[in-house]
Each structure stands twice: as structure tokens, then as C-alpha cells.
């Protein structure tokens, strides 16, 4: 938790320099509190870096495709010249990402994660999949992660302005 706190301080310090006046001075503190609430409910003082990274990626303002690629990079395992994501890595990713809606009381059960993993690996004979298969599955908007593209679309529409006047 202390290491993540330090990284968040640096991250938000840079963000404040890039976007003066747009970043709350307590952003690192608030973000750390959220991560602790999601991933350290028992107060051990330990959060998996990969879990925290998944949450930060999911909550970032980047495009969905960039988020999906980043998830793959963090959870994939090297296999010769390529990287692959295994069933257990996908389960870990989905479980980690599920903590985000869970914090507001909208989590799904473990069986949702299992069904999503099964749907991603449907028709796959190998024990792991390549990035393109993973991205294709995510683009189909699996129910377990439906909140992610929905939140992305909502945040994207906040920046839309129309030049129409109402009477």
C-alpha cells in the first residue's frame, strides 16, 4: 500500500503539472482509499500491484481498445515470441475488475466470472489465447464487463457539445 501510495503521488503530481487546476490535490489520497477499499478489505496493508494497475487502467480516460490492450499486457504470460492469456489469468483479471462495481454494490457472483471465462475460451483447444482473440471477445461486450464500455461511453459524452439552441 505504501509503494502504491508513492506511485499515485508521483502520477497525480505529473497530472497536476500537465493540467493545472484540473486535478484535485487529494486525488492520490482518494484513489488510494478506493484501491484499499476494493483490494485490501481485511487491512493487511498489501494490494497486488497487478490488481491496482487493472483498476487504474479501467478508471482511466483512455480509449476502450487501449484499456483492453493494457489488460492483456498486465495479465498475459510470455510464450516464445508471443504473449498469451491463460484461463487462470483471465479469471484473475475479471475478479480484479469485478471489485470496481462491487464497491458500489453491483458485483456479480463467482459463477459470472466462470461463465465469462468459458465464453472467452469457447471453441479454443489451447490452454491460452492470443491478444487478438482476447480483444475480439472483449469487443463483444461480455455481460461481466458491460459496465466498462458503458462508463466509457458516459464519460465520452460528457465532452460532447452541440451548437444547437433550444427555444
C-alpha positions in Angstrom: 0.0 0.0 0.0 2.9 2.4 0.8 4.5 1.7 -2.6 1.3 2.3 -4.4 0.7 5.5 -2.4 4.1 6.8 -3.6 3.4 5.9 -7.2 0.0 7.6 -7.0 1.6 10.7 -5.5 4.0 10.9 -8.5 1.3 10.1 -11.0 -1.0 12.8 -9.8 1.8 15.3 -9.3 2.6 14.9 -13.0 -1.0 15.2 -13.9 -1.3 18.5 -11.9 1.6 19.9 -13.9 0.1 18.9 -17.2 -3.4 20.1 -16.4 -3.1 22.9 -13.8 -6.3 23.4 -11.8 -7.9 20.3 -13.1 -6.6 17.7 -10.6 -7.8 17.7 -7.0 -4.8 18.0 -4.6 -6.2 15.0 -2.7 -6.6 12.8 -5.8 -3.8 10.4 -4.8 -5.3 10.0 -1.3 -8.8 9.4 -2.7 -7.5 6.9 -5.3 -5.5 5.0 -2.7 -8.6 4.9 -0.4 -10.6 3.5 -3.3 -8.0 0.8 -4.1 -7.7 -0.2 -0.4 -11.5 -0.5 -0.1 -11.5 -2.7 -3.2 -8.4 -4.8 -2.7 -7.5 -4.8 1.0 -10.7 -5.1 2.9 -9.1 -7.0 5.7 -6.5 -4.3 6.3 -3.4 -6.3 5.6 -1.5 -3.3 4.1 -1.0 -5.3 0.9 -2.5 -4.8 -2.5 -1.4 -6.8 -5.6 0.2 -4.3 -8.0 -1.5 -6.0 -10.9 -4.9 -5.6 -9.3 -4.3 -1.9 -8.6 -3.0 -1.4 -12.2 -6.1 -3.1 -13.6 -8.3 -0.7 -11.6 -6.3 2.3 -12.7 -6.5 1.3 -16.3 -10.2 0.6 -16.1 -10.8 4.0 -14.5 -8.5 5.9 -16.8 -9.7 8.3 -19.5 -8.1 6.2 -22.3 -10.0 4.5 -25.2 -11.5 1.1 -24.6 -9.1 -0.5 -27.1 -6.1 1.0 -25.2 -7.5 -0.3 -21.9 -8.1 -3.8 -23.3 -4.6 -4.0 -24.7 -3.2 -2.8 -21.3 -5.2 -5.5 -19.5 -3.7 -8.1 -21.9 -0.1 -6.8 -21.3 -0.6 -7.0 -17.5 -2.2 -10.4 -17.3 -0.6 -12.3 -20.3 2.3 -14.7 -19.9 5.2 -14.8 -22.4 5.2 -17.9 -24.7 8.2 -17.8 -27.0 7.7 -14.9 -29.4 4.1 -14.2 -28.4 2.2 -13.4 -25.2 -0.8 -15.5 -24.2 -3.5 -15.1 -21.6 -4.5 -18.3 -19.8 -7.8 -19.2 -18.2 -6.5 -18.6 -14.7 -5.0 -15.2 -15.8 -8.4 -14.2 -17.3 -10.2 -15.3 -14.1 -7.8 -13.1 -12.1 -8.4 -10.1 -14.4 -12.2 -10.5 -14.3 -12.1 -11.0 -10.5 -9.9 -7.9 -10.1 -12.1 -5.8 -12.4 -15.2 -7.0 -10.6 -14.1 -5.2 -7.5 -14.9 -1.9 -9.2 -18.7 -2.3 -9.5 -18.6 -4.3 -6.2 -17.5 -1.2 -4.3 -20.9 0.3 -5.2 -22.9 -2.9 -4.5 -23.1 -4.0 -8.2 -20.9 -7.1 -8.2 -21.6 -10.4 -9.9 -21.0 -13.9 -8.5 -18.0 -16.1 -9.0 -20.2 -18.1 -11.4 -20.4 -15.0 -13.7 -16.6 -14.9 -13.9 -16.5 -18.6 -14.7 -19.2 -18.3 -17.4 -17.3 -15.3 -18.9 -14.0 -17.3 -18.9 -15.8 -20.2 -20.5 -17.3 -17.9 -23.2 -13.9 -16.4 -24.0 -12.3 -19.8 -24.4 -15.3 -21.3 -26.3 -14.0 -23.3 -29.2 -10.4 -22.8 -28.2 -8.4 -26.0 -27.9 -5.3 -24.5 -26.3 -4.9 -23.6 -22.7 -4.3 -19.9 -23.6 -5.3 -17.4 -26.2 -3.5 -14.7 -28.2 -4.2 -11.0 -27.9 -6.5 -10.8 -31.0 -8.9 -13.5 -29.6 -8.9 -11.7 -26.2 -9.6 -8.3 -27.9 -12.3 -9.8 -30.1 -14.0 -11.3 -27.0 -13.9 -8.0 -25.1 -15.3 -6.1 -28.1 -18.4 -8.4 -27.9 -19.1 -6.8 -24.6 -19.4 -9.8 -22.2 -22.0 -9.2 -19.5 -19.5 -9.5 -16.7 -17.7 -6.3 -18.0 -20.7 -4.5 -19.5 -20.1 -1.7 -17.0 -16.8 -0.8 -18.6 -17.9 0.2 -22.1 -21.0 1.8 -20.5 -18.9 4.0 -18.2 -16.6 4.8 -21.2 -19.5 5.9 -23.3 -20.9 8.0 -20.5 -17.6 9.8 -19.9 -17.1 10.3 -23.6 -20.4 12.0 -24.0 -19.6 14.5 -21.2 -17.2 16.2 -23.6 -19.7 16.5 -26.4 -21.1 19.9 -27.1 -23.8 20.8 -29.6 -24.1 24.1 -31.3 -27.9 23.9 -31.2 -30.1 26.4 -29.3 -33.3 25.4 -27.7 -36.4 27.6 -27.8 
